[in-house]
Amino acid sequence: MKPVLLIDFGSTYTKLTAVDVDSETLLGTAAAYTTVQTDINDGLSKGLALLEEKTGKIDYAETYACSSAAGGLRMVTSGLVPELTGEAAKLASLGAGAKVVGIYAFQLTEDDLEDIAAQKPDIFLLVGGTDGGNTECILHNAKMLASMKPEFPIVVAGNRTAARQCQRILEGCEVYVCPNVMPKFGVLNIEPTQKQIRQIFLNRIIQAKGLSKAAQLLSDIMMPTPSAVLQAMDLLAQGCEGELGIGDLVAVDVGGATTDVYSIADGMPEHMNTVYKGLPEPFSKRTVEGDIGMRYSIQGIVDAAGIDRVSQLSGLSKARVQELVDYLKEHTDTVPNGDNELESLDFALASMAIEEAVRRHAGTIEETYTMMGLTYVQAGKNLTKVKQIVVTGGSLIHTKRTEQIAAHALYSPAQPASLRPKAAGVWVDRTYILAAMGLLSSHYPAAALRIMKKELEYHGHSE
């Protein structure tokens, strides 16, 4: 037996997972409230005590952890053009497991600097211009940032002609230079920047979030929780040496404040008469919808879906829906607990959260006429052929209607331009192990993959 402990310091709960990598089995899971306001280690101690009640006393061979506590990894980015370098910066940040709290384009103004200071980012990503292209914007923005005397580290990943000059302008600040996130027009190179962001998270953020004492327990690196989940989804889809994956997938994590969507798929156009517009999307992509969540961002779901739709799905009057929504956003720890009205409302809200978040994540297609006749224009990822959907989050785990909710990730004739999956099997993470398996996969990929296949609850294809 080789027991390994995996810890996820979440913004609400600290989740613990114990596995035996020799027998590739789950030994037990536990969760305790994340005591980020006092000392995060108090919540960890409570969680460990709860886990020990289930598993008995275990002397762990190794311990790994990830964290999204205290707001996770907050990033601000600035680029030259919103649709190009700005979008590349956003993709780099999200893929590194960050929460993007501000995106700026063109030259930064004094008002922008005030906003940035108010946002208190953990990291600033400064990009702009293809290699050999525009240098004026990124140099101006470096000077503006230098005038702030920022306490946050700055990652420079723009036009290589200006990178070292930016570093000199920002002398006295904590600066890291990476290769350009968009070296040529329409070409992405975001992996080096993502690696640097994760490294800063390890070096700096662990101390800032009060995790340094907990880090003494660990055998190896910590990473942002969304980064661990993306790693798990990559492994589940693509497999590893000696174990096949389940194929291309879309995963949705519906939280209290945000909804994260992951897709592991090529997503390029299928047909010869389809033209691709915009930046190519990463094979492993993550998006996060900050306005869609089951409690803190509950009004965002109603605003996105429309109260009529929520009322229709829940079977409650519009007035009653709004009354309950107003109550839940003030009482964020409320769970249905057998209350029929709340169960019906949560079903409708979770369904709409998934529908809206996956719609925003997936690409779109539209018809246009050219000299060659009818042509289709695709923007973003084509996920229509994806056959697997993975879901997690309290509102999907603690209900018998998980499949019905997950079906809202699929293509709908009501939104014909959206390139969502047409039919898919549903995998449910009822034991909250995705982040833990992402952590485990860094060291024991085959064991992590086989545990996921065993523990995720599978429901056949839904049309």
Backbone torsions as a table, in degrees:
resi	resn	phi	psi	omega
1	MET	NA	133.9	176.3
2	LYS	-129.7	90.2	-176.5
3	PRO	-78.0	136.0	178.2
4	VAL	-125.9	135.5	178.5
5	LEU	-103.2	132.6	-178.9
6	LEU	-123.0	126.4	-174.2
7	ILE	-120.0	134.6	174.4
8	ASP	-120.9	104.8	176.6
9	PHE	-79.3	94.7	-178.4
10	GLY	-85.5	168.9	-180.0
11	SER	-68.4	-27.9	178.6
12	THR	-109.4	-48.2	-177.5
13	TYR	-122.8	144.5	169.3
14	THR	-94.2	118.2	-174.6
15	LYS	-107.3	132.9	-179.0
16	LEU	-118.3	137.5	179.0
17	THR	-131.2	127.6	176.8
18	ALA	-110.6	130.8	179.1
19	VAL	-131.7	155.9	171.0
20	ASP	-108.5	111.3	-175.4
21	VAL	-73.6	-21.6	178.3
22	ASP	-68.8	-48.6	-179.1
23	SER	-92.2	-3.5	180.0
24	GLU	54.8	52.1	-179.7
25	THR	-128.7	155.5	175.2
26	LEU	-86.8	122.1	-178.6
27	LEU	-87.0	-31.9	179.8
28	GLY	169.7	160.2	176.9
29	THR	-134.0	155.5	176.6
30	ALA	-155.3	159.3	178.1
31	ALA	-143.2	143.6	175.8
32	ALA	-139.1	154.1	-178.5
33	TYR	-59.4	132.9	179.9
34	THR	-75.9	114.4	-175.0
35	THR	-90.1	61.9	-173.6
36	VAL	-72.7	-25.5	-178.7
37	GLN	-71.7	-29.5	-179.4
38	THR	-105.2	-88.9	177.9
39	ASP	-138.9	119.6	-175.6
40	ILE	-58.0	-23.2	-179.1
41	ASN	-71.7	-22.1	176.4
42	ASP	-63.3	-45.7	178.8
43	GLY	-63.8	-38.4	179.2
44	LEU	-63.7	-43.2	179.8
45	SER	-61.7	-42.4	179.0
46	LYS	-63.0	-43.8	179.7
47	GLY	-61.6	-42.3	179.4
48	LEU	-63.7	-37.9	178.7
49	ALA	-66.0	-41.5	178.5
50	LEU	-64.6	-40.7	179.9
51	LEU	-65.3	-39.9	-178.9
52	GLU	-64.5	-32.2	176.6
53	GLU	-60.6	-33.0	-177.8
54	LYS	-86.1	-37.2	-170.3
55	THR	-105.7	-13.1	-169.5
56	GLY	80.9	173.7	-177.8
57	LYS	-72.2	128.2	-179.5
58	ILE	-127.1	136.2	173.8
59	ASP	-96.8	101.8	-172.6
60	TYR	-73.8	135.3	178.2
61	ALA	-71.6	-37.8	-178.1
62	GLU	-145.9	153.6	177.9
63	THR	-137.1	131.6	178.5
64	TYR	-129.7	153.6	-177.9
65	ALA	-147.2	155.4	170.9
66	CYS	-133.2	166.7	-175.8
67	SER	-150.5	140.1	167.2
68	SER	-129.9	19.7	-177.5
69	ALA	-67.7	158.8	178.3
70	ALA	54.3	43.3	175.8
71	GLY	86.4	3.7	177.7
72	GLY	70.2	-154.1	-176.9
73	LEU	-98.5	102.2	-173.4
74	ARG	-89.6	124.1	-177.6
75	MET	-126.1	146.9	170.9
76	VAL	-120.8	139.5	179.6
77	THR	-125.6	151.1	170.4
78	SER	-137.7	136.5	-179.6
79	GLY	-134.7	-175.0	-178.2
80	LEU	-84.7	-59.6	-178.2
81	VAL	-115.4	130.3	-175.2
82	PRO	-54.3	-42.0	-174.1
83	GLU	-75.7	-15.5	-174.2
84	LEU	-116.1	-90.3	-175.9
85	THR	-64.8	-32.0	176.9
86	GLY	-63.3	-42.7	178.5
87	GLU	-68.0	-38.9	178.0
88	ALA	-62.0	-40.7	179.0
89	ALA	-64.1	-40.8	179.9
90	LYS	-64.5	-44.3	179.3
91	LEU	-62.2	-40.4	178.6
92	ALA	-62.9	-43.7	-177.2
93	SER	-67.0	-48.0	-177.9
94	LEU	-64.9	-38.9	179.7
95	GLY	-67.2	-22.0	178.2
96	ALA	-87.2	0.2	178.0
97	GLY	91.0	18.7	-177.6
98	ALA	-91.4	164.9	172.2
99	LYS	-109.8	114.8	-176.1
100	VAL	-82.8	113.6	-176.3
101	VAL	-102.4	-3.4	176.9
102	GLY	-164.6	135.8	176.9
103	ILE	-129.5	124.2	-178.9
104	TYR	-120.7	146.7	177.5
105	ALA	-126.0	160.8	179.7
106	PHE	61.5	-152.9	-174.1
107	GLN	-83.3	134.7	178.3
108	LEU	-69.0	142.2	177.8
109	THR	-108.4	173.3	177.1
110	GLU	-63.8	-36.5	176.6
111	ASP	-62.4	-40.6	177.8
112	ASP	-59.5	-42.8	-179.1
113	LEU	-61.3	-38.9	177.6
114	GLU	-63.0	-42.9	178.7
115	ASP	-62.0	-44.2	-177.8
116	ILE	-62.3	-43.4	179.5
117	ALA	-61.7	-39.8	-179.2
118	ALA	-68.3	-30.5	-178.5
119	GLN	-75.2	-17.7	179.5
120	LYS	46.7	60.8	-178.8
121	PRO	-69.4	154.9	173.3
122	ASP	-80.6	-32.8	-178.8
123	ILE	-145.5	145.1	173.4
124	PHE	-114.5	128.7	178.1
125	LEU	-105.6	113.5	-176.4
126	LEU	-104.2	113.2	178.7
127	VAL	-131.1	178.3	177.1
128	GLY	147.9	130.6	177.0
129	GLY	82.0	140.6	171.0
130	THR	-77.2	164.6	179.6
131	ASP	-60.1	125.4	-178.9
132	GLY	85.4	-1.6	-178.6
133	GLY	-94.8	-143.4	-175.2
134	ASN	-61.4	128.0	175.8
135	THR	-113.1	-17.5	-173.5
136	GLU	-58.9	-44.4	-174.1
137	CYS	-67.0	-49.8	-176.7
138	ILE	-65.9	-35.3	178.4
139	LEU	-68.4	-41.4	176.4
140	HIS	-59.1	-45.4	-176.8
141	ASN	-67.8	-33.9	176.0
142	ALA	-63.5	-41.9	179.2
143	LYS	-64.4	-41.2	179.5
144	MET	-63.5	-43.4	179.7
145	LEU	-65.2	-40.0	179.5
146	ALA	-60.3	-36.0	-179.1
147	SER	-66.6	-20.7	178.8
148	MET	-77.3	-19.0	-168.8
149	LYS	49.4	62.2	-171.7
150	PRO	-68.4	146.3	175.4
151	GLU	-91.1	-14.1	-179.8
152	PHE	-88.8	148.9	176.4
153	PRO	-70.8	151.6	-179.6
154	ILE	-120.0	128.3	174.7
155	VAL	-103.1	120.2	178.5
156	VAL	-97.6	118.1	-178.7
157	ALA	-141.7	52.8	-179.8
158	GLY	-118.0	-153.9	-179.5
159	ASN	-46.8	118.9	-174.5
160	ARG	-63.2	-23.5	178.5
161	THR	-63.2	-31.5	-174.7
162	ALA	-104.7	-6.6	-170.4
163	ALA	-57.6	-49.8	-177.5
164	ARG	-68.7	-33.0	177.7
165	GLN	-65.3	-40.2	176.4
166	CYS	-60.2	-41.4	-179.5
167	GLN	-61.7	-41.3	179.5
168	ARG	-67.1	-40.8	179.0
169	ILE	-60.5	-36.3	-176.1
170	LEU	-93.8	21.2	-179.7
171	GLU	-57.2	136.7	-176.7
172	GLY	98.1	-17.6	175.2
173	CYS	-97.1	165.5	175.2
174	GLU	-84.4	107.9	-172.6
175	VAL	-125.7	139.4	176.1
176	TYR	-127.7	132.7	179.7
177	VAL	-105.8	127.4	178.6
178	CYS	-123.3	163.1	173.6
179	PRO	-59.4	154.0	-178.8
180	ASN	-56.7	131.3	178.1
181	VAL	-67.7	-22.6	176.0
182	MET	-136.5	79.0	-174.7
183	PRO	-63.7	-34.6	176.6
184	LYS	-127.4	160.1	179.8
185	PHE	-56.5	121.9	176.6
186	GLY	79.4	6.1	179.8
187	VAL	-113.2	127.2	-179.6
188	LEU	-99.3	142.2	170.9
189	ASN	-141.3	76.9	-170.1
190	ILE	-99.9	-12.6	-175.0
191	GLU	-61.5	-45.6	-179.5
192	PRO	-59.4	-38.2	179.4
193	THR	-67.5	-41.3	178.3
194	GLN	-60.9	-40.8	179.7
195	LYS	-62.2	-42.2	-179.8
196	GLN	-66.6	-40.6	179.5
197	ILE	-61.1	-43.4	179.8
198	ARG	-64.7	-36.2	-180.0
199	GLN	-66.3	-41.2	177.4
200	ILE	-63.5	-40.4	177.2
201	PHE	-54.8	-44.7	-179.6
202	LEU	-65.8	-49.0	-172.6
203	ASN	-70.1	-37.5	-166.9
204	ARG	-113.4	-45.4	-170.0
205	ILE	-70.8	-34.7	179.8
206	ILE	-56.9	-42.6	178.4
207	GLN	-66.5	-46.0	-175.4
208	ALA	-63.6	-32.7	-177.0
209	LYS	-91.9	11.5	177.5
210	GLY	72.4	25.0	-176.6
211	LEU	-100.6	1.1	-173.4
212	SER	-64.0	-36.5	179.1
213	LYS	-66.8	-42.9	178.4
214	ALA	-62.8	-33.2	-177.3
215	ALA	-62.5	-22.2	178.7
216	GLN	-65.2	-24.3	178.9
217	LEU	-74.8	-19.4	-165.3
218	LEU	-84.5	147.0	176.6
219	SER	-83.8	-27.6	-174.0
220	ASP	-156.0	-171.7	-168.2
221	ILE	-53.6	154.4	167.5
222	MET	-104.5	159.8	175.8
223	MET	-145.2	162.4	174.7
224	PRO	-61.7	142.0	-177.3
225	THR	-54.6	-45.5	-179.9
226	PRO	-60.6	-30.3	177.6
227	SER	-66.9	-39.1	177.5
228	ALA	-66.1	-40.8	179.5
229	VAL	-65.2	-42.0	178.3
230	LEU	-60.7	-39.0	178.6
231	GLN	-63.7	-41.4	178.8
232	ALA	-64.5	-41.8	-178.6
233	MET	-67.3	-38.3	175.2
234	ASP	-58.1	-47.3	-179.2
235	LEU	-65.6	-45.2	-178.6
236	LEU	-61.5	-40.0	-178.7
237	ALA	-73.8	-48.5	-168.8
238	GLN	-96.9	-15.9	-179.7
239	GLY	75.0	-172.5	179.3
240	CYS	-149.0	-179.5	-179.2
241	GLU	-58.0	123.8	177.4
242	GLY	88.6	-3.6	-179.9
243	GLU	-151.5	123.6	-179.6
244	LEU	-76.5	147.9	173.3
245	GLY	-84.3	-179.0	-177.9
246	ILE	-94.1	-1.6	179.1
247	GLY	98.3	178.9	-177.4
248	ASP	-50.7	143.0	-177.6
249	LEU	-148.4	162.6	168.5
250	VAL	-121.5	132.9	178.4
251	ALA	-122.6	141.2	-179.5
252	VAL	-130.2	128.2	177.1
253	ASP	-117.3	104.5	-178.6
254	VAL	-91.1	110.3	-178.4
255	GLY	-103.2	-174.8	179.4
256	GLY	-75.3	-31.7	-176.5
257	ALA	-111.5	-33.0	-176.2
258	THR	-138.0	163.9	172.5
259	THR	-125.1	120.8	179.7
260	ASP	-98.5	138.2	175.9
261	VAL	-125.3	136.2	179.4
262	TYR	-124.6	140.4	170.9
263	SER	-133.5	133.1	176.2
264	ILE	-116.0	94.1	-175.7
265	ALA	-170.8	154.3	179.8
266	ASP	-67.3	-51.1	172.5
267	GLY	73.5	12.5	-179.7
268	MET	-82.4	165.3	-178.5
269	PRO	-58.3	145.8	-178.8
270	GLU	-92.4	-32.0	-169.8
271	HIS	-107.7	151.3	-177.0
272	MET	-60.9	-31.8	-175.3
273	ASN	-92.3	23.5	176.8
274	THR	-111.4	127.9	179.4
275	VAL	-101.5	137.2	179.7
276	TYR	-94.9	131.8	-178.3
277	LYS	-116.7	135.9	174.7
278	GLY	95.4	-171.2	-177.9
279	LEU	-71.0	142.7	174.3
280	PRO	-65.5	141.3	-176.8
281	GLU	-87.8	147.1	176.8
282	PRO	-65.0	147.0	178.0
283	PHE	-58.6	-43.5	176.2
284	SER	-105.4	105.5	-172.5
285	LYS	-119.3	141.6	173.9
286	ARG	-126.6	137.7	168.4
287	THR	-127.4	155.6	176.2
288	VAL	-133.2	129.7	179.6
289	GLU	-100.8	104.0	-175.4
290	GLY	-74.4	-13.7	-178.5
291	ASP	-101.4	6.3	-176.7
292	ILE	-124.1	109.5	177.9
293	GLY	-158.9	158.0	-170.4
294	MET	-76.2	-14.8	179.0
295	ARG	-135.4	-69.0	-176.4
296	TYR	-60.5	-33.5	-177.7
297	SER	-115.0	32.4	-175.1
298	ILE	-63.8	-37.5	-179.9
299	GLN	-64.8	-31.0	178.7
300	GLY	-61.5	-36.2	178.1
301	ILE	-65.3	-46.5	-179.1
302	VAL	-62.3	-42.3	179.8
303	ASP	-64.1	-40.2	-177.6
304	ALA	-72.7	-41.8	-174.7
305	ALA	-87.8	-28.2	-174.0
306	GLY	93.0	136.1	-175.3
307	ILE	-65.6	-27.9	178.4
308	ASP	-61.0	-44.1	-177.9
309	ARG	-66.4	-42.5	179.1
310	VAL	-63.9	-41.4	178.6
311	SER	-62.6	-45.3	-178.9
312	GLN	-62.6	-45.1	-178.2
313	LEU	-70.0	-34.7	-175.6
314	SER	-87.6	-19.4	-176.3
315	GLY	76.5	12.7	179.0
316	LEU	-105.8	154.0	178.7
317	SER	-67.3	157.8	179.7
318	LYS	-59.9	-39.4	-179.7
319	ALA	-63.9	-41.2	-179.0
320	ARG	-69.5	-38.5	176.8
321	VAL	-57.1	-50.8	-177.1
322	GLN	-63.9	-37.4	179.3
323	GLU	-61.8	-45.8	-179.7
324	LEU	-68.7	-39.5	178.8
325	VAL	-61.1	-45.1	179.0
326	ASP	-60.8	-38.3	179.6
327	TYR	-67.9	-46.5	-174.3
328	LEU	-67.6	-32.2	180.0
329	LYS	-72.5	-20.5	174.2
330	GLU	-88.9	-30.5	-177.6
331	HIS	-114.9	74.3	-168.3
332	THR	-70.0	-15.6	-179.3
333	ASP	-91.0	5.2	-178.6
334	THR	-71.7	130.2	173.7
335	VAL	-120.1	153.5	-174.1
336	PRO	-55.9	-45.4	174.5
337	ASN	49.5	45.7	176.9
338	GLY	88.1	-5.7	177.9
339	ASP	-76.5	115.0	-174.2
340	ASN	-60.3	-41.2	-179.5
341	GLU	-63.3	-47.0	-179.2
342	LEU	-66.0	-37.1	177.5
343	GLU	-62.5	-44.3	179.8
344	SER	-64.3	-41.3	-179.8
345	LEU	-67.1	-45.2	179.8
346	ASP	-62.2	-35.6	175.5
347	PHE	-59.6	-48.3	-178.4
348	ALA	-65.4	-43.1	-178.0
349	LEU	-66.0	-44.4	179.9
350	ALA	-64.4	-40.0	178.3
351	SER	-60.9	-44.4	-178.6
352	MET	-72.9	-32.7	177.1
353	ALA	-62.4	-44.8	179.6
354	ILE	-66.5	-45.5	-178.3
355	GLU	-59.5	-47.9	-176.2
356	GLU	-70.9	-42.1	-177.9
357	ALA	-66.9	-41.2	179.4
358	VAL	-71.8	-34.6	177.0
359	ARG	-61.3	-42.2	179.6
360	ARG	-69.1	-33.7	-178.0
361	HIS	-73.5	-41.0	-176.1
362	ALA	-74.7	161.7	177.7
363	GLY	-79.4	-178.5	177.6
364	THR	-132.4	159.6	176.8
365	ILE	-135.2	141.4	177.6
366	GLU	-139.9	153.8	-179.5
367	GLU	-86.9	144.0	172.2
368	THR	-147.6	156.6	179.5
369	TYR	-110.2	129.5	178.7
370	THR	-122.9	-175.2	177.5
371	MET	-62.1	-23.7	-179.6
372	MET	-86.6	1.4	-178.2
373	GLY	101.1	-152.7	-177.3
374	LEU	-67.5	126.6	178.0
375	THR	-130.2	149.3	176.5
376	TYR	-108.2	143.0	178.1
377	VAL	-116.0	118.7	179.2
378	GLN	-104.6	133.0	171.7
379	ALA	-121.8	134.0	-179.3
380	GLY	80.9	-165.5	-171.9
381	LYS	-89.5	135.9	172.8
382	ASN	-89.2	107.9	-176.9
383	LEU	-107.7	13.6	-173.2
384	THR	-61.8	-29.5	-176.2
385	LYS	-92.2	-1.3	179.2
386	VAL	-65.8	131.2	-173.0
387	LYS	-108.4	0.0	-177.1
388	GLN	-132.7	134.0	174.4
389	ILE	-123.2	130.7	178.7
390	VAL	-112.0	130.5	-178.7
391	VAL	-127.6	146.0	175.5
392	THR	-150.4	172.2	-176.4
393	GLY	116.9	145.0	-174.3
394	GLY	-52.2	-40.5	-175.6
395	SER	-69.9	-18.2	178.1
396	LEU	-99.5	-24.7	-176.3
397	ILE	-82.4	-40.1	-174.9
398	HIS	-96.8	48.0	177.4
399	THR	-150.4	154.4	176.1
400	LYS	-88.8	-3.2	-174.4
401	ARG	-104.7	27.5	-176.0
402	THR	-55.5	-46.3	-177.8
403	GLU	-61.6	-41.2	179.5
404	GLN	-62.3	-40.7	179.2
405	ILE	-67.0	-46.9	-177.4
406	ALA	-61.3	-29.7	-179.3
407	ALA	-60.8	-19.0	178.9
408	HIS	-74.0	-5.4	173.4
409	ALA	-78.8	-14.7	-173.1
410	LEU	-84.1	163.5	177.1
411	TYR	-53.5	141.2	176.2
412	SER	-130.9	133.9	177.3
413	PRO	-59.4	-20.7	178.8
414	ALA	-69.8	-20.3	177.8
415	GLN	-129.4	69.8	-170.8
416	PRO	-64.0	-20.7	-177.5
417	ALA	-83.2	-12.9	-176.0
418	SER	-82.2	128.6	-175.1
419	LEU	-93.2	54.3	178.0
420	ARG	-83.5	163.3	-179.7
421	PRO	-57.5	143.2	-178.4
422	LYS	-86.7	-35.5	178.1
423	ALA	-154.4	137.5	-175.8
424	ALA	-156.2	151.1	169.1
425	GLY	-80.9	152.2	-176.1
426	VAL	-113.4	129.2	175.6
427	TRP	-111.6	126.0	-175.4
428	VAL	-110.5	127.2	178.6
429	ASP	-91.8	77.9	-175.2
430	ARG	-73.8	-20.0	-177.1
431	THR	-105.6	13.7	177.1
432	TYR	53.3	50.6	-175.8
433	ILE	-105.3	-1.2	-172.8
434	LEU	-59.7	-50.0	-179.7
435	ALA	-62.5	-40.2	179.7
436	ALA	-61.4	-41.1	-179.3
437	MET	-71.3	-29.4	173.9
438	GLY	-64.0	-42.2	176.3
439	LEU	-62.6	-47.8	-177.4
440	LEU	-62.1	-33.4	-174.8
441	SER	-65.0	-21.9	177.9
442	SER	-63.3	-27.7	-175.3
443	HIS	-118.1	-32.5	-176.7
444	TYR	-134.2	68.9	-173.8
445	PRO	-60.2	-44.4	-177.0
446	ALA	-64.1	-41.7	178.7
447	ALA	-64.1	-43.7	179.6
448	ALA	-60.7	-43.3	-179.1
449	LEU	-65.0	-44.3	-178.3
450	ARG	-68.8	-35.2	176.7
451	ILE	-64.9	-42.1	178.4
452	MET	-61.0	-44.8	-179.7
453	LYS	-61.6	-33.9	179.9
454	LYS	-76.3	-42.4	-169.4
455	GLU	-89.0	-29.7	178.5
456	LEU	-71.3	132.8	-176.0
457	GLU	-85.3	122.0	-173.9
458	TYR	-101.7	133.8	173.5
459	HIS	-120.3	137.0	-174.9
460	GLY	-58.6	179.4	-176.2
461	HIS	-61.8	136.5	172.0
462	SER	-115.7	141.6	-178.5
463	GLU	-93.5	NA	NA
